[in-house]
């Protein structure tokens, strides 16, 4: 969850210190300092999960700087007859960390190389950072501020000024505070919906293609059935007897409705990969369906899946905003969709002084979506080793 928590701060600091000590011990002080900064920031903004994930990533990056594969005569400069190909559990872990860290560094270089993708990455980072750290600098105004009404004015709306950069809304509250606080739940719910839809699509698409037979027929038929259902009329019907109050429930609903298209594409990709020699060898060795999906098939289509994940997040965000604007879900503040709904209800469209109550969330949503699209352009280069070979 994005947001400042005391436990997240503690986890971030502890993880950062561990990364720093790890870097110093390996003789990579700069990498250790970078790890300290990243872990502290991730812990501050994303809690326990952010701190621990950052610790893993930065530890792997630090190891990749200092690691020398003793089993490789080219990197170790040892004679072939002097190499001991046996390794301990610790050496195996260090080798895997070094490989992962090397991939992270190569991906970062690829991201820097793609200017449009890097701009998109900065945009996504800005909105995530605003949702996580914005509350440290901007106080949320949830109550009406009638004391801000200008003498002679017919409403509490105010145009942007030095004191209120985005103006005041219909209750005299700062629009900036609602923009800062209003994206947190929307962004998290959209990402959760995208992850759920992608996970379902990859799993069912892979199973359908690899198993075949009646399993393929049932799964493909079910996906086609879901595709024939118009989403918004279905949501209107569901809203009549289901209260959409839980963000996770909303994410699960959009995840369930958005997986079939990607599932059909994944199935087609896996049918092509199934004919490759290494997949046939995995079947011959009876390595198991889960191993074949996760080790043999998924790494070869990860770029395609990652790009579709981005677009699924975009679709879920538009859907969530539309439900709020149409009043289908219970209204709660702060929320970007709620700002648009209340602005329309309170006549912000007909007053130049009130326009920013609606324009601010619209611009925020549009810029976040544009950042996602630009970021998606760089993912092919990040995940495709052949495109990174020149880096």
N, C-alpha and C positions, 0 to 999 in steps of 0.2 A: 504494500500500500504506500502510495506517495504521501509524504507528510512528515513533519518533524515530530519525533517521539523521544522521550528520555532514554529508553532502552536502545533505540536505533543509534542515538548519539554515542552511547557507551560502546555498543558493538562496533561502530565505525572507528572509534579511537583505538580500541583494542586490536581490531583487524589491521589498522594502519600501522600501529607499533610493530605488530608481528611482521608485516611486509617490510618495514624499514630494517628491522633486525635481520631478516632473511637476506635482504639486499646487501647489508654491510658484511654479513658472514660470507657471502659469495663474492665479495669484492666489487659489487655493483651498487655503489652508494647512490648514484643518480637514479637508477631504476628503483631503489628502495625508497627514495624521497618521493618519486612519482607515485609509487604504490601507497605511501602514507597519505598523500593528498587525495588520491582517487578513493581509497577506502573510507576516509573520513567523510568526504562529500557524499558517497553512496550510502553510508550509514545514516548520515543526517537526513538525507532526502527519502530513502527507501527502506529504512528500518533494518531489521535483522537480515532479511534476504539480500538487500542491497549490499550490506557490509560483507557478508560471507561470499557472495558471488564476486565482488570486487577483489577480495582477498585471494580467491582462487585464480582469477584472471591475472592479477598483477604478480602473484607468485610465479605463475607459469611464464609470464613475460620476463621476469628477472632471471629465472632459470635458463631461459632460451639464450640470454646474453652470455652466460658463463659456461654453459654445458658443452662438454666435449665427449663425443661418443667413442668410448674406448674400443668398441667393436668395429669401428670403421678405420681402416688403415690410412685413408686419405685425410681425415680430420685429426686422428690421434697421432699420425706420423710414426706409427709403430710398424714393425715388420709383421707380415701375415702370420709367420710361425710363432710370434710372441703374443698373439691376441688370444685372450681367453673369452670364448663366446658364451660362457655361463654368466648369469647375472643374478644378483640378490633382488629381493622384493623392493628394497630401497632404490637400487639402481634402475629397476623397471619403472618405478613411479617417477623418478627424475627424468627418465627418457620420455615418458608420456607427457609430463609437464612441459618439457622442452619442445616437443613437437607441437603441443597446443599453443604454447607461447609464440613459437615461430609463425604459426598460422595467424594468430592475432596481430602480430607485427606486420606481416605481409598484407593482411586485410586493411590495416590502418593506412599503409602506404598506398594501397589501391584506392582507398577512399579519398585520400589527399590528392591523388592524381586526377580523379574525376571531379572537376570543379563544381558542376551542377549538383552532383550527389553530395559533395561536402557542404554546399550551401543548404541543401535539404536536411542534412544531418545536424547542422547548427540550428536550423529552425525547429526541428523536433526537440533537440536538447534544450532550446530556449523555453518552449512551452512546458516541457517536463520540469525544468528548473523553476519556472514561474509558479507552477502548481505546488512544488515541494518547498521552495524557499521564499516565495512571495509573501506568505503570511508573516515572515520575520520583519518585513519592511512596510507592509501595508496592513492596516487594521481593518477588519471586516465591519461594515456598517449594516446591521440587520434591522435596526429600528428606524422609524420615520424621524426625520429631523425638520420639524416645522419651524425651528428657530432660524433656518437658513433662507426662509422666504424673503425675497426682495420686495420692498415696499412698492405697491402699485402693480405687482405681478399677479397674473391670474392663476398661476400654478407654481409648483416647486421646481419645475424643470429649469435648468440653467445650462447655458452653453459652456464649452471648455474654457478654462481660465488657468492662471498660474497656480492657484490654490487647488483646483480640481481639474486635472489635465483632460479628463474625458467628460467633464460636466456632471450634473446631478440628475437623478432619475425622478420619477413622479412622486416619490416620498422624500425628496431632498437628500438622498443618500449618494455617496460617491460612486459613479459608474465604474471607476478604476478598481475599487475594492471588489465589486461583483465580477469583473473580468478576471481578476487575479484568483479569486476563490471559486469561480463558477466552472472552470474547466477540469477540476480534479476528478470528480466522479465520472464525468462524461468521457474523459480520456481513458481512465482505468477500465470502465465498462466496455468501451469500444475495443480496447486491446484484449480484454478477456474474451469478448465475443469472437474476435479474429483468431485467437489461439485455439478456442474450442472448435470453431468451424474448420480450421486447418488440420487439427489433430484428427477429427472425425474423417475428413476427406482423404487424408494420407493413409490412414489405417484401412478404411473400407475400400478405397481405390486399389491399394496394394493387395489386399486379400482377394478382391474380386478378380484381379488380373492373374495373380499367382496360383490361386486354387482353381479358378475356372468352373466349368460345369454349372450345376444348378445354383451354387453359391453366387457365381457371377451373375446369373440371370435374376436371382432374387434381389441382390444389392443394386444392380443396375435398374431394375424395375422400380424399386423403392425410391431411388434417386430421381428417376423420371417423374414419378408421382409427386414428389415434393416440388419439383420444378414447375409442374402444371398449376400449383396452388398460388393464386395471387397473394402476395405477402400482406399488403396493406388492408384489403378487405378481411383477411384472416385475423390480423391484429385488431381490427375494429370489433369483430365478433368476440374474440378472446377478452377484450377489454370490458365486455358487458358482464362477464361473470368471474373475471380474475383481476385482482388488484395488483398492478405492477408497482409494488413498493420496494422490492429488494433489487438492488443493482445487479447482483449475481444472477438473480432470476431472469432479468432482462438480457444479460449477456448470454445465458444459456439458451434463451428463446431465439435470439438473433444467430447464435452459433448453429442452432438446429436448422434454421431456415436458409442459411447461406453456404452449407457444405456441398450440396449436390453438384454445382457447376465445377468446382475444383476437383471433386471426386471423379467425375467423368474424364477430366483432363489428366489426372494422376493415373487413372486406369489405362488410358492410352499410352502414357509414358512408360508405365511398367510393362505393358504388353510388348513394347519395343525392347526394353531392357532384358526381358525374360529370355530373349534369344541369344544374349551375350554368353560367352564361354564361362565367365566366372560365376554367373548365376546358375547355369546348368551344372557346373561343378559343385556348387553349394547344395543343389538338390540331390546330386549323386552321392554326396557325402552325408546327406540327411542331417544337415546342420540345424534344421528347424525353421519354421515360418518366421518367427520373431527375429531370429538372427539374419535371415535373408532380407527381411524388410529394413531393419535398422542398420545393418552393416554393408549389404551389397547393393540394395536398390536406392534407399533414401539419400545417401551421399552423392549419388549421381544426378539427382534432380532437386537438390537443396536450393539452388538458385531460383528455379522456377517456383518452388513452394514459398520461398521467402518473399518474392515479388507479389505473389497472390495473397500472402498474409497481409501485406501492406494495403492492398486494394480491398481486402475483406474488412480491415479496420476502418477504412474510409466509408464503405457501405454501411457498416454498423453505426458509425457516428451520425451519418445523415439520417438514418432511420430513427435513432434515438431522439435527435433534435426534432424531427418531424412529429413524432409521437407527443412530445412536450408542447410544441407549437400548436398542434391540433387539440390539445387538452385531453388526450386519451389516457395519459398516465397522471397519477396524483401530482400536483404541482408542489414543488419544494425549492426553496432557495438555499444557497446560491447555485445557479445553473445558467449556462449560456442560452439554452433553449427557453428557459423561464424568462430571461431578459427580453428575448424576442417576443414571446407571448404577451408579457405585460406591457411592453412598448406598443404593440399593436392594439391591445385592449384600452390603453390609456391615451390613445391618439397621438403617439410620438411621430407618426408618419405625416401629420399635418402641421407640425411645428418645427421650424429650423432649430430652435433652442433645444428641442427634445430629441433630435435625430440621432445623437450619439448613443442614446440608450439602446437603439436597435443596431446602429452601424458598428458599434464596438464589438458585440458578440459575433456579428456576421463577418467582420474582418478577421476576428480571432479564429473562427472556424475555417474560413477560406485560406488563411495563411498556414494554419496547421495542416490542412489537406494538401496545399501546394508543397509544403515541406515534405510530406509523406511521398508525394509523387516524385519529386526530385531525388529523394533518398532512395526510392525504389530503382531509379535509373542506375545507381552505382552498385546495386547488390549483385548484378550479374558478374561484374568485374571482381567484386570482393570474393565471391564464392567459386568462381571459375579459375582453377589454377593455370590454365592455358593463357588466359588473359593477364594473369599476374606474372607470367614468366619473364617479361621484359623489365620487371621492377627490380 
